[in-house]
Amino acid sequence: MRTIIHLTAKDLRQQLRNGTLLLFAVVLPLGLAFMFNSLMAPGDPQLNVSYGVVDEDGGELATVFTNEVLTAIATDSSFEIEPVTDRETAHRLLDDQDQDAVFILPAGFTDQVNAGQEARIDVIGHPDAGIAVQIAREIAQAFAAELRGVQLAVAVGGADDPDADPAHLAEQAAELAAPVVLAVDDSVDDRELSSNTHYSAGMAVFFLFFTAMLSVSGLLEERSQGTMARLLAAPSGRPAILAGKLLSSVVVGVAAMTVLIGASTLLLGASWGDLRGVAVLVVAVVLAAVAIMALLCSFANTAEQASNWMSVLAVLFGLFGGSFVPLAQFGGLAVISYATPHRWFLQGLSELTGAGPAAAIVPALVLTGIAAVAFAVTLLRIDKVVRA
Protein backbone atom coordinates (compact mmCIF):
# COMPACT_ATOMS: atom_id res chain seq x y z
CA MET A 1 0.00 0.00 0.00
CA ARG A 2 2.87 2.35 0.78
CA THR A 3 4.31 1.72 -2.68
CA ILE A 4 0.99 2.56 -4.32
CA ILE A 5 0.69 5.84 -2.41
CA HIS A 6 4.31 6.76 -3.12
CA LEU A 7 3.98 6.10 -6.88
CA THR A 8 0.66 7.93 -7.06
CA ALA A 9 2.07 11.00 -5.30
CA LYS A 10 5.19 11.00 -7.48
CA ASP A 11 3.17 10.78 -10.70
CA LEU A 12 0.78 13.50 -9.57
CA ARG A 13 3.68 15.88 -8.91
CA GLN A 14 5.05 15.17 -12.38
CA GLN A 15 1.71 15.61 -14.09
CA LEU A 16 0.99 18.90 -12.36
CA ARG A 17 4.06 20.29 -14.07
CA ASN A 18 2.94 18.96 -17.45
CA GLY A 19 1.57 21.87 -19.48
CA THR A 20 0.34 19.57 -22.25
CA LEU A 21 -1.80 17.69 -19.76
CA LEU A 22 -3.39 20.94 -18.57
CA LEU A 23 -4.08 21.91 -22.17
CA PHE A 24 -5.87 18.65 -23.00
CA ALA A 25 -7.60 18.33 -19.64
CA VAL A 26 -9.12 21.81 -19.29
CA VAL A 27 -8.27 24.41 -21.94
CA LEU A 28 -9.20 22.53 -25.13
CA PRO A 29 -12.45 21.00 -23.81
CA LEU A 30 -13.71 24.38 -22.62
CA GLY A 31 -12.63 26.15 -25.80
CA LEU A 32 -14.23 23.63 -28.14
CA ALA A 33 -17.39 23.44 -26.03
CA PHE A 34 -17.73 27.22 -26.34
CA MET A 35 -17.08 27.08 -30.09
CA PHE A 36 -19.55 24.24 -30.77
CA ASN A 37 -22.17 25.87 -28.60
CA SER A 38 -21.76 29.17 -30.45
CA LEU A 39 -21.84 27.62 -33.93
CA MET A 40 -24.41 24.86 -33.52
CA ALA A 41 -26.73 26.03 -30.77
CA PRO A 42 -30.25 26.64 -32.09
CA GLY A 43 -31.15 30.25 -32.56
CA ASP A 44 -34.19 32.05 -31.26
CA PRO A 45 -37.16 29.83 -32.18
CA GLN A 46 -39.63 32.74 -32.00
CA LEU A 47 -41.33 33.44 -35.34
CA ASN A 48 -42.55 36.99 -35.88
CA VAL A 49 -45.54 36.99 -38.23
CA SER A 50 -47.95 39.71 -39.28
CA TYR A 51 -51.42 38.77 -40.55
CA GLY A 52 -54.26 40.88 -41.85
CA VAL A 53 -57.95 39.99 -41.88
CA VAL A 54 -60.62 41.33 -44.22
CA ASP A 55 -64.16 40.76 -42.90
CA GLU A 56 -66.51 41.25 -45.85
CA ASP A 57 -69.17 39.16 -44.14
CA GLY A 58 -69.71 40.81 -40.78
CA GLY A 59 -71.70 37.81 -39.59
CA GLU A 60 -71.51 35.89 -36.35
CA LEU A 61 -69.07 33.20 -37.53
CA ALA A 62 -66.81 35.75 -39.20
CA THR A 63 -66.72 37.67 -35.93
CA VAL A 64 -65.87 34.48 -34.04
CA PHE A 65 -62.95 33.80 -36.39
CA THR A 66 -61.67 37.37 -36.18
CA ASN A 67 -62.23 38.26 -32.54
CA GLU A 68 -61.82 34.87 -30.87
CA VAL A 69 -59.68 32.55 -32.98
CA LEU A 70 -57.17 35.03 -34.38
CA THR A 71 -57.10 37.15 -31.22
CA ALA A 72 -56.34 34.08 -29.09
CA ILE A 73 -53.51 33.10 -31.44
CA ALA A 74 -52.05 36.60 -31.29
CA THR A 75 -52.26 36.62 -27.49
CA ASP A 76 -50.39 33.32 -27.06
CA SER A 77 -47.68 33.92 -29.70
CA SER A 78 -45.59 36.54 -31.43
CA PHE A 79 -48.17 36.88 -34.23
CA GLU A 80 -49.69 40.26 -35.04
CA ILE A 81 -53.28 40.42 -36.30
CA GLU A 82 -54.49 43.64 -37.95
CA PRO A 83 -57.90 44.36 -39.51
CA VAL A 84 -57.82 45.39 -43.17
CA THR A 85 -60.64 47.32 -44.82
CA ASP A 86 -60.82 45.64 -48.24
CA ARG A 87 -59.10 43.28 -50.69
CA GLU A 88 -57.31 46.06 -52.54
CA THR A 89 -55.69 47.26 -49.35
CA ALA A 90 -54.76 43.69 -48.49
CA HIS A 91 -52.98 43.20 -51.82
CA ARG A 92 -51.15 46.49 -51.38
CA LEU A 93 -49.95 45.51 -47.89
CA LEU A 94 -48.71 42.19 -49.22
CA ASP A 95 -46.92 43.84 -52.14
CA ASP A 96 -45.22 46.24 -49.72
CA GLN A 97 -44.30 43.27 -47.45
CA ASP A 98 -46.07 44.94 -44.53
CA GLN A 99 -47.92 41.69 -43.90
CA ASP A 100 -47.09 38.06 -44.52
CA ALA A 101 -50.61 36.81 -45.25
CA VAL A 102 -54.22 38.02 -45.21
CA PHE A 103 -57.39 36.14 -44.28
CA ILE A 104 -60.45 37.15 -46.32
CA LEU A 105 -63.94 36.20 -45.13
CA PRO A 106 -66.22 36.69 -48.18
CA ALA A 107 -69.68 38.20 -47.92
CA GLY A 108 -72.32 35.63 -47.03
CA PHE A 109 -69.83 33.37 -45.22
CA THR A 110 -71.93 32.99 -42.05
CA ASP A 111 -75.20 32.42 -43.95
CA GLN A 112 -73.58 29.78 -46.17
CA VAL A 113 -72.21 27.87 -43.19
CA ASN A 114 -75.52 28.01 -41.30
CA ALA A 115 -77.37 26.82 -44.38
CA GLY A 116 -75.03 23.87 -44.79
CA GLN A 117 -73.70 25.24 -48.06
CA GLU A 118 -70.11 25.38 -49.26
CA ALA A 119 -68.25 28.33 -47.77
CA ARG A 120 -64.64 29.39 -47.98
CA ILE A 121 -61.96 31.45 -46.28
CA ASP A 122 -59.45 32.97 -48.68
CA VAL A 123 -55.81 33.08 -47.61
CA ILE A 124 -53.52 35.31 -49.67
CA GLY A 125 -49.84 35.22 -48.84
CA HIS A 126 -46.60 36.87 -49.85
CA PRO A 127 -44.44 34.52 -51.97
CA ASP A 128 -41.39 35.06 -49.74
CA ALA A 129 -43.22 34.19 -46.50
CA GLY A 130 -43.62 30.47 -47.05
CA ILE A 131 -43.74 29.40 -43.40
CA ALA A 132 -46.10 32.21 -42.38
CA VAL A 133 -48.44 31.43 -45.28
CA GLN A 134 -48.47 27.73 -44.43
CA ILE A 135 -49.34 28.54 -40.81
CA ALA A 136 -52.16 30.80 -42.00
CA ARG A 137 -53.54 27.99 -44.17
CA GLU A 138 -53.43 25.59 -41.22
CA ILE A 139 -55.33 28.09 -39.05
CA ALA A 140 -58.03 28.52 -41.70
CA GLN A 141 -58.29 24.78 -42.31
CA ALA A 142 -58.59 24.06 -38.58
CA PHE A 143 -61.44 26.58 -38.25
CA ALA A 144 -63.14 25.14 -41.34
CA ALA A 145 -62.85 21.62 -39.91
CA GLU A 146 -64.50 22.81 -36.69
CA LEU A 147 -67.37 24.34 -38.66
CA ARG A 148 -67.69 21.18 -40.72
CA GLY A 149 -68.08 19.20 -37.52
CA VAL A 150 -70.92 21.47 -36.44
CA GLN A 151 -72.58 21.09 -39.85
CA LEU A 152 -72.43 17.31 -39.60
CA ALA A 153 -73.91 17.40 -36.11
CA VAL A 154 -76.77 19.59 -37.36
CA ALA A 155 -77.36 17.27 -40.30
CA VAL A 156 -77.54 14.21 -38.05
CA GLY A 157 -79.84 15.96 -35.58
CA GLY A 158 -82.10 17.19 -38.36
CA ALA A 159 -82.43 13.69 -39.76
CA ASP A 160 -83.82 12.45 -36.44
CA ASP A 161 -86.14 15.45 -35.99
CA PRO A 162 -87.19 17.13 -39.27
CA ASP A 163 -89.00 19.89 -37.35
CA ALA A 164 -85.90 20.89 -35.34
CA ASP A 165 -84.55 24.41 -35.75
CA PRO A 166 -81.14 24.18 -37.54
CA ALA A 167 -79.89 27.29 -35.74
CA HIS A 168 -80.76 25.77 -32.37
CA LEU A 169 -79.06 22.49 -33.34
CA ALA A 170 -75.95 24.36 -34.42
CA GLU A 171 -75.86 26.22 -31.10
CA GLN A 172 -76.15 22.96 -29.17
CA ALA A 173 -73.44 21.29 -31.27
CA ALA A 174 -71.09 24.20 -30.72
CA GLU A 175 -71.53 23.93 -26.96
CA LEU A 176 -70.61 20.24 -26.82
CA ALA A 177 -67.25 19.42 -25.24
CA ALA A 178 -64.58 17.97 -27.47
CA PRO A 179 -64.56 14.14 -27.24
CA VAL A 180 -60.77 14.01 -27.12
CA VAL A 181 -58.60 16.65 -25.48
CA LEU A 182 -54.83 16.73 -25.87
CA ALA A 183 -53.20 17.64 -22.58
CA VAL A 184 -49.59 18.77 -22.33
CA ASP A 185 -47.96 18.37 -18.93
CA ASP A 186 -45.30 21.07 -18.70
CA SER A 187 -44.24 19.84 -15.26
CA VAL A 188 -42.47 16.83 -16.78
CA ASP A 189 -38.91 17.58 -17.81
CA ASP A 190 -37.62 16.39 -21.16
CA ARG A 191 -34.92 13.76 -20.86
CA GLU A 192 -32.68 15.65 -23.23
CA LEU A 193 -29.54 17.68 -22.68
CA SER A 194 -29.57 21.31 -23.66
CA SER A 195 -27.18 22.37 -26.39
CA ASN A 196 -24.61 23.96 -24.07
CA THR A 197 -24.73 20.98 -21.69
CA HIS A 198 -24.39 18.44 -24.50
CA TYR A 199 -21.32 20.06 -26.02
CA SER A 200 -19.75 20.71 -22.62
CA ALA A 201 -20.20 17.08 -21.60
CA GLY A 202 -19.23 15.79 -25.05
CA MET A 203 -15.97 17.71 -25.12
CA ALA A 204 -15.23 16.79 -21.50
CA VAL A 205 -15.51 13.04 -22.10
CA PHE A 206 -13.76 13.30 -25.48
CA PHE A 207 -10.65 14.94 -24.03
CA LEU A 208 -10.83 12.76 -20.93
CA PHE A 209 -9.44 9.94 -23.06
CA PHE A 210 -6.55 12.11 -24.20
CA THR A 211 -5.91 13.06 -20.58
CA ALA A 212 -5.91 9.39 -19.63
CA MET A 213 -3.62 8.69 -22.58
CA LEU A 214 -1.04 11.21 -21.39
CA SER A 215 -1.18 9.80 -17.87
CA VAL A 216 -1.15 6.09 -18.70
CA SER A 217 1.58 6.42 -21.32
CA GLY A 218 3.90 7.19 -18.40
CA LEU A 219 4.13 3.42 -17.93
CA LEU A 220 5.94 3.13 -21.24
CA GLU A 221 8.04 6.21 -20.57
CA GLU A 222 9.23 4.64 -17.31
CA ARG A 223 10.30 1.63 -19.34
CA SER A 224 12.14 3.65 -22.00
CA GLN A 225 13.91 5.79 -19.38
CA GLY A 226 15.05 2.75 -17.43
CA THR A 227 13.26 3.67 -14.20
CA MET A 228 10.87 0.74 -14.52
CA ALA A 229 13.74 -1.68 -13.95
CA ARG A 230 14.50 -0.01 -10.61
CA LEU A 231 10.83 -0.18 -9.62
CA LEU A 232 10.74 -3.88 -10.45
CA ALA A 233 13.80 -4.47 -8.31
CA ALA A 234 11.84 -3.30 -5.26
CA PRO A 235 9.81 -5.89 -3.33
CA SER A 236 6.49 -4.19 -4.13
CA GLY A 237 5.56 -6.32 -7.15
CA ARG A 238 4.00 -5.59 -10.51
CA PRO A 239 0.36 -5.20 -9.33
CA ALA A 240 1.34 -2.46 -6.87
CA ILE A 241 3.32 -0.59 -9.54
CA LEU A 242 0.42 -0.81 -11.99
CA ALA A 243 -2.08 0.28 -9.33
CA GLY A 244 0.02 3.29 -8.34
CA LYS A 245 0.40 4.43 -11.94
CA LEU A 246 -3.27 3.99 -12.80
CA LEU A 247 -4.51 5.54 -9.57
CA SER A 248 -2.74 8.78 -10.39
CA SER A 249 -4.44 8.74 -13.80
CA VAL A 250 -7.82 8.28 -12.14
CA VAL A 251 -7.17 11.20 -9.77
CA VAL A 252 -6.14 13.45 -12.66
CA GLY A 253 -9.19 12.42 -14.69
CA VAL A 254 -11.64 13.06 -11.87
CA ALA A 255 -10.01 16.41 -11.07
CA ALA A 256 -10.13 17.48 -14.73
CA MET A 257 -13.79 16.51 -15.09
CA THR A 258 -14.65 18.34 -11.87
CA VAL A 259 -12.99 21.53 -13.09
CA LEU A 260 -14.76 21.25 -16.45
CA ILE A 261 -18.16 20.73 -14.83
CA GLY A 262 -17.72 23.79 -12.64
CA ALA A 263 -16.28 25.97 -15.40
CA SER A 264 -18.90 25.00 -18.00
CA THR A 265 -21.67 25.65 -15.48
CA LEU A 266 -20.38 29.13 -14.68
CA LEU A 267 -19.13 30.18 -18.11
CA LEU A 268 -21.43 28.34 -20.54
CA GLY A 269 -24.57 27.89 -18.48
CA ALA A 270 -24.44 24.08 -18.68
CA SER A 271 -26.86 22.17 -16.48
CA TRP A 272 -25.43 18.78 -15.49
CA GLY A 273 -28.24 17.57 -13.27
CA ASP A 274 -28.15 16.02 -9.80
CA LEU A 275 -24.55 16.33 -8.57
CA ARG A 276 -24.64 12.97 -6.81
CA GLY A 277 -25.54 11.21 -10.03
CA VAL A 278 -23.01 13.28 -11.95
CA ALA A 279 -20.28 12.30 -9.47
CA VAL A 280 -21.07 8.60 -9.93
CA LEU A 281 -20.99 8.94 -13.72
CA VAL A 282 -17.72 10.89 -13.64
CA VAL A 283 -15.94 8.29 -11.52
CA ALA A 284 -17.30 5.46 -13.68
CA VAL A 285 -16.30 7.03 -17.00
CA VAL A 286 -12.83 7.96 -15.68
CA LEU A 287 -12.28 4.35 -14.58
CA ALA A 288 -13.40 3.15 -18.01
CA ALA A 289 -11.11 5.60 -19.83
CA VAL A 290 -8.04 4.72 -17.73
CA ALA A 291 -8.71 0.99 -18.01
CA ILE A 292 -9.10 1.10 -21.80
CA MET A 293 -5.92 3.12 -22.23
CA ALA A 294 -4.01 0.78 -19.91
CA LEU A 295 -5.22 -2.16 -21.98
CA LEU A 296 -3.89 -0.56 -25.15
CA CYS A 297 -0.56 -0.03 -23.39
CA SER A 298 -0.29 -3.77 -22.86
CA PHE A 299 -0.16 -4.30 -26.63
CA ALA A 300 2.22 -1.44 -27.49
CA ASN A 301 5.98 -1.74 -27.53
CA THR A 302 6.81 1.97 -27.37
CA ALA A 303 5.22 5.11 -25.96
CA GLU A 304 4.88 6.54 -29.47
CA GLN A 305 3.06 3.46 -30.72
CA ALA A 306 0.74 3.51 -27.71
CA SER A 307 -0.02 7.22 -28.21
CA ASN A 308 -0.93 6.64 -31.85
CA TRP A 309 -3.29 3.78 -31.00
CA MET A 310 -4.85 5.70 -28.13
CA SER A 311 -5.37 8.83 -30.24
CA VAL A 312 -7.13 6.89 -32.99
CA LEU A 313 -9.37 5.10 -30.51
CA ALA A 314 -10.18 8.34 -28.66
CA VAL A 315 -11.23 10.04 -31.90
CA LEU A 316 -13.36 7.06 -33.00
CA PHE A 317 -15.04 6.91 -29.61
CA GLY A 318 -15.75 10.64 -29.81
CA LEU A 319 -17.19 10.44 -33.33
CA PHE A 320 -19.44 7.44 -32.75
CA GLY A 321 -20.19 8.18 -29.10
CA GLY A 322 -22.03 11.45 -29.70
CA SER A 323 -19.43 13.94 -28.47
CA PHE A 324 -19.66 16.07 -31.61
CA VAL A 325 -23.10 15.30 -33.05
CA PRO A 326 -26.23 14.20 -31.15
CA LEU A 327 -26.86 10.49 -31.62
CA ALA A 328 -30.33 11.15 -33.03
CA GLN A 329 -28.64 12.31 -36.25
CA PHE A 330 -26.73 9.04 -36.72
CA GLY A 331 -29.70 6.98 -37.87
CA GLY A 332 -28.86 3.27 -38.07
CA LEU A 333 -25.23 3.91 -37.17
CA ALA A 334 -26.28 4.93 -33.66
CA VAL A 335 -26.12 1.26 -32.64
CA ILE A 336 -22.31 1.51 -32.78
CA SER A 337 -22.41 4.07 -29.99
CA TYR A 338 -23.40 1.40 -27.46
CA ALA A 339 -19.81 0.15 -27.60
CA THR A 340 -18.42 3.53 -26.51
CA PRO A 341 -18.17 4.91 -22.96
CA HIS A 342 -19.11 8.32 -24.37
CA ARG A 343 -22.62 7.17 -25.26
CA TRP A 344 -23.28 5.78 -21.77
CA PHE A 345 -21.89 8.88 -20.06
CA LEU A 346 -24.04 11.23 -22.15
CA GLN A 347 -27.06 8.98 -21.77
CA GLY A 348 -26.57 8.99 -18.02
CA LEU A 349 -26.55 12.78 -17.98
CA SER A 350 -29.71 12.82 -20.10
CA GLU A 351 -31.41 10.48 -17.65
CA LEU A 352 -30.43 12.80 -14.81
CA THR A 353 -32.34 15.68 -16.40
CA GLY A 354 -35.21 16.30 -14.03
CA ALA A 355 -34.53 13.08 -12.09
CA GLY A 356 -32.63 11.95 -9.02
CA PRO A 357 -29.28 10.16 -8.81
CA ALA A 358 -30.93 6.75 -9.22
CA ALA A 359 -31.47 7.57 -12.91
CA ALA A 360 -27.71 7.25 -13.50
CA ILE A 361 -27.43 3.72 -12.09
CA VAL A 362 -27.69 1.76 -15.34
CA PRO A 363 -25.23 3.91 -17.38
CA ALA A 364 -22.83 3.95 -14.41
CA LEU A 365 -23.01 0.15 -14.11
CA VAL A 366 -22.28 -0.24 -17.82
CA LEU A 367 -19.28 2.08 -17.56
CA THR A 368 -18.05 0.23 -14.48
CA GLY A 369 -18.46 -3.05 -16.34
CA ILE A 370 -16.36 -1.73 -19.23
CA ALA A 371 -13.69 -0.65 -16.75
CA ALA A 372 -13.75 -4.01 -14.96
CA VAL A 373 -13.34 -6.00 -18.17
CA ALA A 374 -10.52 -3.78 -19.42
CA PHE A 375 -8.74 -3.89 -16.04
CA ALA A 376 -9.11 -7.66 -15.88
CA VAL A 377 -7.54 -8.15 -19.31
CA THR A 378 -4.79 -5.68 -18.40
CA LEU A 379 -3.99 -7.68 -15.26
CA LEU A 380 -3.78 -10.83 -17.35
CA ARG A 381 -1.21 -9.05 -19.50
CA ILE A 382 0.56 -7.31 -16.61
CA ASP A 383 3.89 -8.81 -17.63
CA LYS A 384 3.56 -6.96 -20.95
CA VAL A 385 2.71 -3.66 -19.25
CA VAL A 386 5.00 -3.56 -16.23
CA ARG A 387 8.34 -4.74 -17.53
CA ALA A 388 11.84 -3.40 -17.91
C-alpha positions in Angstrom: 0.0 0.0 0.0 2.9 2.4 0.8 4.3 1.7 -2.7 1.0 2.6 -4.3 0.7 5.8 -2.4 4.3 6.8 -3.1 4.0 6.1 -6.9 0.7 7.9 -7.1 2.1 11.0 -5.3 5.2 11.0 -7.5 3.2 10.8 -10.7 0.8 13.5 -9.6 3.7 15.9 -8.9 5.1 15.2 -12.4 1.7 15.6 -14.1 1.0 18.9 -12.4 4.1 20.3 -14.1 2.9 19.0 -17.5 1.6 21.9 -19.5 0.3 19.6 -22.2 -1.8 17.7 -19.8 -3.4 20.9 -18.6 -4.1 21.9 -22.2 -5.9 18.7 -23.0 -7.6 18.3 -19.6 -9.1 21.8 -19.3 -8.3 24.4 -21.9 -9.2 22.5 -25.1 -12.5 21.0 -23.8 -13.7 24.4 -22.6 -12.6 26.1 -25.8 -14.2 23.6 -28.1 -17.4 23.4 -26.0 -17.7 27.2 -26.3 -17.1 27.1 -30.1 -19.5 24.2 -30.8 -22.2 25.9 -28.6 -21.8 29.2 -30.5 -21.8 27.6 -33.9 -24.4 24.9 -33.5 -26.7 26.0 -30.8 -30.3 26.6 -32.1 -31.2 30.2 -32.6 -34.2 32.1 -31.3 -37.2 29.8 -32.2 -39.6 32.7 -32.0 -41.3 33.4 -35.3 -42.6 37.0 -35.9 -45.5 37.0 -38.2 -48.0 39.7 -39.3 -51.4 38.8 -40.6 -54.3 40.9 -41.9 -57.9 40.0 -41.9 -60.6 41.3 -44.2 -64.2 40.8 -42.9 -66.5 41.2 -45.8 -69.2 39.2 -44.1 -69.7 40.8 -40.8 -71.7 37.8 -39.6 -71.5 35.9 -36.4 -69.1 33.2 -37.5 -66.8 35.8 -39.2 -66.7 37.7 -35.9 -65.9 34.5 -34.0 -63.0 33.8 -36.4 -61.7 37.4 -36.2 -62.2 38.3 -32.5 -61.8 34.9 -30.9 -59.7 32.5 -33.0 -57.2 35.0 -34.4 -57.1 37.1 -31.2 -56.3 34.1 -29.1 -53.5 33.1 -31.4 -52.0 36.6 -31.3 -52.3 36.6 -27.5 -50.4 33.3 -27.1 -47.7 33.9 -29.7 -45.6 36.5 -31.4 -48.2 36.9 -34.2 -49.7 40.3 -35.0 -53.3 40.4 -36.3 -54.5 43.6 -37.9 -57.9 44.4 -39.5 -57.8 45.4 -43.2 -60.6 47.3 -44.8 -60.8 45.6 -48.2 -59.1 43.3 -50.7 -57.3 46.1 -52.5 -55.7 47.3 -49.3 -54.8 43.7 -48.5 -53.0 43.2 -51.8 -51.2 46.5 -51.4 -50.0 45.5 -47.9 -48.7 42.2 -49.2 -46.9 43.8 -52.1 -45.2 46.2 -49.7 -44.3 43.3 -47.4 -46.1 44.9 -44.5 -47.9 41.7 -43.9 -47.1 38.1 -44.5 -50.6 36.8 -45.3 -54.2 38.0 -45.2 -57.4 36.1 -44.3 -60.4 37.1 -46.3 -63.9 36.2 -45.1 -66.2 36.7 -48.2 -69.7 38.2 -47.9 -72.3 35.6 -47.0 -69.8 33.4 -45.2 -71.9 33.0 -42.1 -75.2 32.4 -44.0 -73.6 29.8 -46.2 -72.2 27.9 -43.2 -75.5 28.0 -41.3 -77.4 26.8 -44.4 -75.0 23.9 -44.8 -73.7 25.2 -48.1 -70.1 25.4 -49.3 -68.2 28.3 -47.8 -64.6 29.4 -48.0 -62.0 31.5 -46.3 -59.5 33.0 -48.7 -55.8 33.1 -47.6 -53.5 35.3 -49.7 -49.8 35.2 -48.8 -46.6 36.9 -49.8 -44.4 34.5 -52.0 -41.4 35.1 -49.7 -43.2 34.2 -46.5 -43.6 30.5 -47.0 -43.7 29.4 -43.4 -46.1 32.2 -42.4 -48.4 31.4 -45.3 -48.5 27.7 -44.4 -49.3 28.5 -40.8 -52.2 30.8 -42.0 -53.5 28.0 -44.2 -53.4 25.6 -41.2 -55.3 28.1 -39.1 -58.0 28.5 -41.7 -58.3 24.8 -42.3 -58.6 24.1 -38.6 -61.4 26.6 -38.3 -63.1 25.1 -41.3 -62.8 21.6 -39.9 -64.5 22.8 -36.7 -67.4 24.3 -38.7 -67.7 21.2 -40.7 -68.1 19.2 -37.5 -70.9 21.5 -36.4 -72.6 21.1 -39.9 -72.4 17.3 -39.6 -73.9 17.4 -36.1 -76.8 19.6 -37.4 -77.4 17.3 -40.3 -77.5 14.2 -38.1 -79.8 16.0 -35.6 -82.1 17.2 -38.4 -82.4 13.7 -39.8 -83.8 12.5 -36.4 -86.1 15.4 -36.0 -87.2 17.1 -39.3 -89.0 19.9 -37.3 -85.9 20.9 -35.3 -84.5 24.4 -35.7 -81.1 24.2 -37.5 -79.9 27.3 -35.7 -80.8 25.8 -32.4 -79.1 22.5 -33.3 -76.0 24.4 -34.4 -75.9 26.2 -31.1 -76.1 23.0 -29.2 -73.4 21.3 -31.3 -71.1 24.2 -30.7 -71.5 23.9 -27.0 -70.6 20.2 -26.8 -67.2 19.4 -25.2 -64.6 18.0 -27.5 -64.6 14.1 -27.2 -60.8 14.0 -27.1 -58.6 16.6 -25.5 -54.8 16.7 -25.9 -53.2 17.6 -22.6 -49.6 18.8 -22.3 -48.0 18.4 -18.9 -45.3 21.1 -18.7 -44.2 19.8 -15.3 -42.5 16.8 -16.8 -38.9 17.6 -17.8 -37.6 16.4 -21.2 -34.9 13.8 -20.9 -32.7 15.7 -23.2 -29.5 17.7 -22.7 -29.6 21.3 -23.7 -27.2 22.4 -26.4 -24.6 24.0 -24.1 -24.7 21.0 -21.7 -24.4 18.4 -24.5 -21.3 20.1 -26.0 -19.7 20.7 -22.6 -20.2 17.1 -21.6 -19.2 15.8 -25.1 -16.0 17.7 -25.1 -15.2 16.8 -21.5 -15.5 13.0 -22.1 -13.8 13.3 -25.5 -10.7 14.9 -24.0 -10.8 12.8 -20.9 -9.4 9.9 -23.1 -6.5 12.1 -24.2 -5.9 13.1 -20.6 -5.9 9.4 -19.6 -3.6 8.7 -22.6 -1.0 11.2 -21.4 -1.2 9.8 -17.9 -1.2 6.1 -18.7 1.6 6.4 -21.3 3.9 7.2 -18.4 4.1 3.4 -17.9 5.9 3.1 -21.2 8.0 6.2 -20.6 9.2 4.6 -17.3 10.3 1.6 -19.3 12.1 3.6 -22.0 13.9 5.8 -19.4 15.1 2.8 -17.4 13.3 3.7 -14.2 10.9 0.7 -14.5 13.7 -1.7 -14.0 14.5 0.0 -10.6 10.8 -0.2 -9.6 10.7 -3.9 -10.4 13.8 -4.5 -8.3 11.8 -3.3 -5.3 9.8 -5.9 -3.3 6.5 -4.2 -4.1 5.6 -6.3 -7.1 4.0 -5.6 -10.5 0.4 -5.2 -9.3 1.3 -2.5 -6.9 3.3 -0.6 -9.5 0.4 -0.8 -12.0 -2.1 0.3 -9.3 0.0 3.3 -8.3 0.4 4.4 -11.9 -3.3 4.0 -12.8 -4.5 5.5 -9.6 -2.7 8.8 -10.4 -4.4 8.7 -13.8 -7.8 8.3 -12.1 -7.2 11.2 -9.8 -6.1 13.5 -12.7 -9.2 12.4 -14.7 -11.6 13.1 -11.9 -10.0 16.4 -11.1 -10.1 17.5 -14.7 -13.8 16.5 -15.1 -14.7 18.3 -11.9 -13.0 21.5 -13.1 -14.8 21.2 -16.5 -18.2 20.7 -14.8 -17.7 23.8 -12.6 -16.3 26.0 -15.4 -18.9 25.0 -18.0 -21.7 25.7 -15.5 -20.4 29.1 -14.7 -19.1 30.2 -18.1 -21.4 28.3 -20.5 -24.6 27.9 -18.5 -24.4 24.1 -18.7 -26.9 22.2 -16.5 -25.4 18.8 -15.5 -28.2 17.6 -13.3 -28.1 16.0 -9.8 -24.6 16.3 -8.6 -24.6 13.0 -6.8 -25.5 11.2 -10.0 -23.0 13.3 -12.0 -20.3 12.3 -9.5 -21.1 8.6 -9.9 -21.0 8.9 -13.7 -17.7 10.9 -13.6 -15.9 8.3 -11.5 -17.3 5.5 -13.7 -16.3 7.0 -17.0 -12.8 8.0 -15.7 -12.3 4.4 -14.6 -13.4 3.2 -18.0 -11.1 5.6 -19.8 -8.0 4.7 -17.7 -8.7 1.0 -18.0 -9.1 1.1 -21.8 -5.9 3.1 -22.2 -4.0 0.8 -19.9 -5.2 -2.2 -22.0 -3.9 -0.6 -25.2 -0.6 0.0 -23.4 -0.3 -3.8 -22.9 -0.2 -4.3 -26.6 2.2 -1.4 -27.5 6.0 -1.7 -27.5 6.8 2.0 -27.4 5.2 5.1 -26.0 4.9 6.5 -29.5 3.1 3.5 -30.7 0.7 3.5 -27.7 0.0 7.2 -28.2 -0.9 6.6 -31.9 -3.3 3.8 -31.0 -4.9 5.7 -28.1 -5.4 8.8 -30.2 -7.1 6.9 -33.0 -9.4 5.1 -30.5 -10.2 8.3 -28.7 -11.2 10.0 -31.9 -13.4 7.1 -33.0 -15.0 6.9 -29.6 -15.7 10.6 -29.8 -17.2 10.4 -33.3 -19.4 7.4 -32.8 -20.2 8.2 -29.1 -22.0 11.5 -29.7 -19.4 13.9 -28.5 -19.7 16.1 -31.6 -23.1 15.3 -33.0 -26.2 14.2 -31.1 -26.9 10.5 -31.6 -30.3 11.2 -33.0 -28.6 12.3 -36.3 -26.7 9.0 -36.7 -29.7 7.0 -37.9 -28.9 3.3 -38.1 -25.2 3.9 -37.2 -26.3 4.9 -33.7 -26.1 1.3 -32.6 -22.3 1.5 -32.8 -22.4 4.1 -30.0 -23.4 1.4 -27.5 -19.8 0.1 -27.6 -18.4 3.5 -26.5 -18.2 4.9 -23.0 -19.1 8.3 -24.4 -22.6 7.2 -25.3 -23.3 5.8 -21.8 -21.9 8.9 -20.1 -24.0 11.2 -22.1 -27.1 9.0 -21.8 -26.6 9.0 -18.0 -26.5 12.8 -18.0 -29.7 12.8 -20.1 -31.4 10.5 -17.7 -30.4 12.8 -14.8 -32.3 15.7 -16.4 -35.2 16.3 -14.0 -34.5 13.1 -12.1 -32.6 12.0 -9.0 -29.3 10.2 -8.8 -30.9 6.7 -9.2 -31.5 7.6 -12.9 -27.7 7.2 -13.5 -27.4 3.7 -12.1 -27.7 1.8 -15.3 -25.2 3.9 -17.4 -22.8 3.9 -14.4 -23.0 0.2 -14.1 -22.3 -0.2 -17.8 -19.3 2.1 -17.6 -18.1 0.2 -14.5 -18.5 -3.0 -16.3 -16.4 -1.7 -19.2 -13.7 -0.7 -16.7 -13.8 -4.0 -15.0 -13.3 -6.0 -18.2 -10.5 -3.8 -19.4 -8.7 -3.9 -16.0 -9.1 -7.7 -15.9 -7.5 -8.2 -19.3 -4.8 -5.7 -18.4 -4.0 -7.7 -15.3 -3.8 -10.8 -17.3 -1.2 -9.1 -19.5 0.6 -7.3 -16.6 3.9 -8.8 -17.6 3.6 -7.0 -20.9 2.7 -3.7 -19.3 5.0 -3.6 -16.2 8.3 -4.7 -17.5 11.8 -3.4 -17.9 
